[in-house]
């Protein structure tokens, strides 16, 4: 019997050496029936030449897909549209697969009715030979983790292609957190998964450029946290697939909006956070979910009150420090920022 084919989708941008390492980890797989789709997000270096050389050196099916610079999400979607395998494996161009990952997870899915297999993750520092920083286990409640806006690392998962609903794609409008958003929406519509023990993939941290670096690190700070985009991405998917979401998973959407509010509030966006909580009031939750929502709302209100008090005290201090002449000259300009 012909073994099932796995499609490995790798987006890349201007990192030929790291991409080579990622590809070598694919070539080393003990499971041989694979296709690799490298989607190049408008690299300006020697990426295309390196892919051509690797195509000559290795007999594995390796497709190179050049694309305009539309970001990592659009690149992954392009690879997904071209994938022909029964199973889907996403791999970032700076991460690695353990040699037996696909073999273990394909066998696990063959023996199970579930749509996805998920492994543990090794976090290591680059370059090659870097130390292992920590291990992240995925044996616990993945849906609880995702609904809490925590990553399970999409590289850890092997998914049946037919378990991806037509609207389940990476959101290209998100400047960051695309993997959490995608995995949350995927697991919103599935009822189970297989945990394959062991660190079968490696997430590599390094100071080099990333495909999402066009959206600088400012997006991780207060005003640029993509709260509204994340919220709309989840709600749009929820509304469009409501009839396909198992009743046992309905609690996830309310918990997720609460987690988004908590993230936004921690970055200074208290008003946006309270708006998110208000929109989540009518959504399902697990027992205890309303307590977490009220706690988040109280924390946001406390932070907002503290911020207003600090601003008031700042104004009072500034007002007292001015001389009468300074007051007359600068009243029109208002207080300093």
C-alpha positions as CSV (number, residue, x, y, z in Angstrom):
1,X,0.0,0.0,0.0
2,X,1.3,3.4,-1.0
3,X,2.2,5.5,2.1
4,X,0.3,8.8,2.6
5,X,2.0,11.9,1.4
6,X,2.8,14.8,3.7
7,X,3.0,18.4,2.4
8,X,5.5,20.5,4.2
9,X,4.9,24.3,3.8
10,X,7.8,26.7,4.5
11,X,7.5,30.5,4.0
12,X,10.8,32.3,3.7
13,X,12.3,35.7,3.4
14,X,16.0,36.6,3.0
15,X,17.4,33.8,5.2
16,X,19.0,31.3,2.8
17,X,21.3,29.7,5.4
18,X,18.5,29.2,8.0
19,X,16.3,27.9,5.2
20,X,18.9,25.4,4.2
21,X,19.0,24.0,7.8
22,X,15.2,23.7,7.8
23,X,15.2,21.9,4.5
24,X,17.9,19.5,5.6
25,X,15.8,18.6,8.5
26,X,13.0,17.8,6.0
27,X,15.3,15.7,3.8
28,X,16.4,13.7,6.9
29,X,12.9,12.5,7.6
30,X,12.5,8.8,8.0
31,X,9.1,9.1,6.4
32,X,10.0,9.4,2.7
33,X,6.7,10.3,1.0
34,X,6.8,14.0,1.4
35,X,6.5,17.1,-0.8
36,X,8.1,20.4,0.3
37,X,6.7,23.7,-0.8
38,X,8.9,26.7,-0.2
39,X,7.0,30.0,-0.6
40,X,9.4,32.9,-1.1
41,X,8.0,36.2,0.2
42,X,10.0,38.4,-2.3
43,X,13.5,37.6,-1.1
44,X,16.2,39.8,-2.6
45,X,19.1,37.5,-1.9
46,X,20.3,34.1,-3.2
47,X,17.3,32.1,-1.9
48,X,16.2,31.1,-5.4
49,X,19.6,29.9,-6.4
50,X,20.0,27.9,-3.3
51,X,16.7,26.1,-3.8
52,X,17.7,25.3,-7.4
53,X,20.9,23.7,-6.0
54,X,19.0,21.7,-3.4
55,X,16.6,20.5,-6.1
56,X,19.6,19.0,-7.9
57,X,21.1,17.4,-4.8
58,X,18.0,15.8,-3.3
59,X,15.4,13.5,-4.9
60,X,12.6,14.8,-2.7
61,X,9.8,16.7,-4.3
62,X,10.8,20.4,-3.7
63,X,8.7,23.2,-5.2
64,X,9.8,26.8,-5.2
65,X,7.0,29.4,-5.3
66,X,8.1,33.0,-5.6
67,X,5.5,35.5,-4.4
68,X,5.2,39.3,-3.9
69,X,6.0,40.5,-0.5
70,X,2.6,40.0,1.3
71,X,3.8,38.6,4.6
72,X,4.1,35.2,6.2
73,X,0.3,34.5,6.4
74,X,-0.3,35.0,2.7
75,X,2.8,32.9,2.0
76,X,1.5,30.0,4.1
77,X,-1.9,30.2,2.5
78,X,-0.3,30.1,-1.0
79,X,1.5,26.9,0.0
80,X,-1.7,25.4,1.5
81,X,-3.5,26.1,-1.8
82,X,-0.9,24.1,-3.7
83,X,-0.5,21.3,-1.2
84,X,-1.4,17.8,-2.5
85,X,-0.6,15.7,0.6
86,X,-3.1,14.0,2.8
87,X,-1.4,15.6,5.8
88,X,-0.2,19.2,6.3
89,X,3.0,20.2,8.2
90,X,3.8,23.9,8.6
91,X,7.5,24.7,9.2
92,X,9.1,28.2,9.6
93,X,12.3,28.6,7.8
94,X,14.3,29.0,11.0
95,X,12.9,26.0,12.8
96,X,13.7,22.3,12.6
97,X,11.9,18.9,12.4
98,X,13.3,15.9,14.3
99,X,14.1,13.1,11.8
100,X,11.2,10.8,13.0
101,X,8.5,13.5,13.5
102,X,6.5,12.7,10.4
103,X,6.8,9.0,10.8
104,X,5.6,9.0,14.4
105,X,2.7,11.4,13.8
106,X,1.5,9.8,10.5
107,X,1.4,6.4,12.3
108,X,-0.4,8.0,15.3
109,X,-3.1,9.5,13.0
110,X,-3.4,6.2,11.1
111,X,-4.3,4.5,14.4
112,X,-6.7,7.3,15.5
113,X,-9.8,9.0,14.2
114,X,-8.6,12.4,15.3
115,X,-7.6,15.1,12.8
116,X,-4.3,16.2,14.3
117,X,-1.3,15.0,16.1
118,X,0.6,17.4,18.3
119,X,4.1,16.9,19.8
120,X,6.1,18.7,22.5
121,X,8.5,21.5,21.4
122,X,12.2,22.1,22.1
123,X,13.2,25.8,22.3
124,X,16.8,26.4,21.4
125,X,19.0,29.3,20.7
126,X,20.7,29.8,17.3
127,X,23.0,29.3,15.5
128,X,23.6,25.6,15.1
129,X,25.0,24.1,18.3
130,X,23.1,26.6,20.4
131,X,21.9,25.5,23.8
132,X,18.4,24.2,24.6
133,X,16.6,26.9,26.5
134,X,13.5,24.9,27.6
135,X,10.9,22.3,26.6
136,X,7.3,23.1,26.1
137,X,4.8,20.3,26.7
138,X,1.6,20.0,24.7
139,X,0.1,17.0,26.6
140,X,-2.4,19.1,28.5
141,X,-5.6,20.8,27.4
142,X,-4.5,22.4,24.1
143,X,-7.9,24.1,23.6
144,X,-7.6,25.7,27.1
145,X,-4.1,26.9,26.2
146,X,-5.2,28.4,22.8
147,X,-8.3,30.0,24.3
148,X,-5.9,31.7,26.8
149,X,-3.9,33.2,23.9
150,X,-0.9,30.9,24.4
151,X,1.0,29.3,21.6
152,X,1.3,25.6,21.0
153,X,3.7,26.3,18.1
154,X,2.1,25.3,14.8
155,X,5.3,23.3,13.8
156,X,4.3,20.8,16.5
157,X,1.2,19.8,14.7
158,X,0.5,17.5,11.8
159,X,-3.0,17.9,10.4
160,X,-5.2,16.0,8.1
161,X,-5.7,18.2,5.0
162,X,-9.4,17.5,4.9
163,X,-9.8,18.7,8.5
164,X,-9.1,22.3,7.4
165,X,-12.3,24.0,6.7
166,X,-12.3,26.3,3.6
167,X,-12.2,29.4,5.7
168,X,-9.4,28.1,8.0
169,X,-6.4,30.0,6.6
170,X,-3.8,32.3,8.1
171,X,-5.0,35.8,8.4
172,X,-2.7,37.9,6.2
173,X,-4.0,41.2,7.8
174,X,-2.4,40.3,11.1
175,X,1.1,41.8,11.6
176,X,1.9,39.2,14.3
177,X,0.4,36.4,16.3
178,X,-0.7,34.7,13.1
179,X,0.1,31.2,14.4
180,X,-2.0,31.6,17.6
181,X,-4.9,33.0,15.7
182,X,-4.8,30.2,13.1
183,X,-4.4,27.4,15.6
184,X,-7.1,28.7,17.8
185,X,-9.6,28.8,14.9
186,X,-8.5,25.3,13.7
187,X,-8.9,23.7,17.1
188,X,-12.2,25.5,17.6
189,X,-13.8,23.1,15.0
190,X,-12.1,19.8,16.0
191,X,-13.1,17.5,18.8
192,X,-9.8,15.8,19.6
193,X,-6.2,15.3,18.8
194,X,-3.4,12.8,19.4
195,X,-0.4,13.8,21.6
196,X,2.8,12.3,20.4
197,X,5.3,12.5,23.4
198,X,8.7,13.9,22.9
199,X,10.2,17.1,21.4
200,X,9.7,16.3,17.7
201,X,10.4,19.9,16.5
202,X,12.7,22.7,17.5
203,X,11.7,26.4,17.7
204,X,14.9,28.4,17.2
205,X,15.4,31.8,18.8
206,X,17.9,34.1,17.2
207,X,18.6,37.8,16.6
208,X,18.3,37.6,12.8
209,X,15.5,38.9,10.6
210,X,12.1,37.2,10.4
211,X,9.5,37.1,7.7
212,X,7.3,39.3,9.9
213,X,10.0,41.9,10.7
214,X,8.5,44.3,8.1
215,X,6.0,44.9,10.9
216,X,8.5,46.0,13.5
217,X,8.5,45.2,17.2
218,X,6.3,48.2,17.8
219,X,3.3,45.9,17.2
220,X,4.2,44.1,20.5
221,X,3.7,47.4,22.4
222,X,0.7,49.2,23.6
223,X,-1.1,51.0,20.8
224,X,-0.1,48.6,18.0
225,X,-1.2,45.3,19.6
226,X,-3.5,44.1,16.9
227,X,-6.4,43.6,19.3
228,X,-9.2,44.6,16.9
229,X,-7.8,42.4,14.1
230,X,-7.4,39.4,16.3
231,X,-10.9,39.9,17.7
232,X,-12.6,40.2,14.3
233,X,-10.6,37.3,12.9
234,X,-12.0,35.0,15.7
235,X,-15.5,36.4,15.6
236,X,-15.8,36.2,11.8
237,X,-14.7,32.6,11.8
238,X,-17.0,31.8,14.7
239,X,-20.0,33.3,12.9
240,X,-19.3,31.8,9.6
241,X,-18.8,28.3,11.0
242,X,-21.1,28.3,13.9
243,X,-23.0,25.2,12.8
244,X,-19.8,23.2,12.4
245,X,-18.4,24.0,15.8
246,X,-18.9,21.2,18.2
247,X,-21.1,22.1,21.2
248,X,-18.2,21.0,23.5
249,X,-16.0,23.7,22.0
250,X,-18.4,26.7,22.2
251,X,-16.8,27.9,25.4
252,X,-13.6,28.7,23.6
253,X,-14.7,31.9,21.9
254,X,-15.8,33.7,25.1
255,X,-12.6,32.7,26.9
256,X,-10.5,33.8,23.9
257,X,-12.0,37.3,23.9
258,X,-11.4,37.6,27.6
259,X,-7.7,36.5,27.0
260,X,-7.5,39.2,24.2
261,X,-8.8,41.8,26.6
262,X,-6.2,40.8,29.2
263,X,-3.4,41.0,26.6
264,X,-4.7,44.4,25.5
265,X,-5.1,45.8,29.0
266,X,-1.6,44.7,30.0
267,X,-0.2,46.8,27.2
268,X,-2.2,49.9,28.2
269,X,-5.3,49.5,26.0
270,X,-7.8,49.4,28.8
271,X,-10.7,51.0,26.9
272,X,-10.2,48.5,24.0
273,X,-10.0,45.7,26.5
274,X,-13.3,46.7,28.2
275,X,-14.9,46.9,24.7
276,X,-13.7,43.3,24.0
277,X,-15.2,42.1,27.3
278,X,-18.5,43.8,26.5
279,X,-18.7,42.0,23.2
280,X,-18.0,38.6,24.9
281,X,-20.8,38.9,27.4
282,X,-23.3,36.9,25.3
283,X,-20.8,34.2,24.2
284,X,-20.5,30.7,25.8
285,X,-17.9,30.0,28.5
286,X,-16.8,27.2,30.7
287,X,-17.7,27.2,34.4
288,X,-15.5,29.8,36.0
289,X,-15.2,31.8,32.8
290,X,-17.3,34.6,34.0
291,X,-15.1,35.0,37.1
292,X,-12.1,35.4,34.8
293,X,-14.0,37.9,32.7
294,X,-15.0,40.0,35.8
295,X,-11.4,39.8,37.1
296,X,-10.1,41.1,33.8
297,X,-12.7,43.9,33.7
298,X,-11.8,44.9,37.3
299,X,-8.1,44.8,36.5
300,X,-8.6,47.0,33.4
301,X,-10.7,49.5,35.3
302,X,-8.1,49.7,38.1
303,X,-5.4,50.3,35.5
304,X,-7.5,53.0,33.8
305,X,-8.2,54.7,37.1
306,X,-4.5,54.5,38.1
307,X,-3.5,56.0,34.7
308,X,-6.0,58.9,35.1
309,X,-4.8,59.6,38.7
310,X,-1.2,59.7,37.4
311,X,-2.1,62.1,34.7
312,X,-4.0,64.3,37.2
313,X,-1.0,64.4,39.5
314,X,1.3,65.1,36.6
315,X,-0.9,68.1,35.7
316,X,-1.1,69.4,39.3
317,X,2.7,69.2,39.6
318,X,3.2,71.0,36.3
319,X,0.7,73.6,37.1
320,X,2.3,74.4,40.5
321,X,5.8,74.6,39.0
322,X,4.9,77.3,36.5
323,X,5.4,81.0,37.2
324,X,2.6,83.5,36.4
325,X,4.3,84.6,33.2
326,X,4.7,81.0,32.1
327,X,1.0,80.3,32.7
328,X,0.0,83.3,30.6
329,X,2.3,82.2,27.7
330,X,1.6,78.5,27.6
331,X,-2.1,78.1,28.6
332,X,-3.1,77.8,25.0
333,X,-0.6,75.0,24.4
334,X,-1.8,72.8,27.3
335,X,0.3,70.6,29.5
336,X,3.3,68.6,28.3
337,X,2.8,65.1,27.1
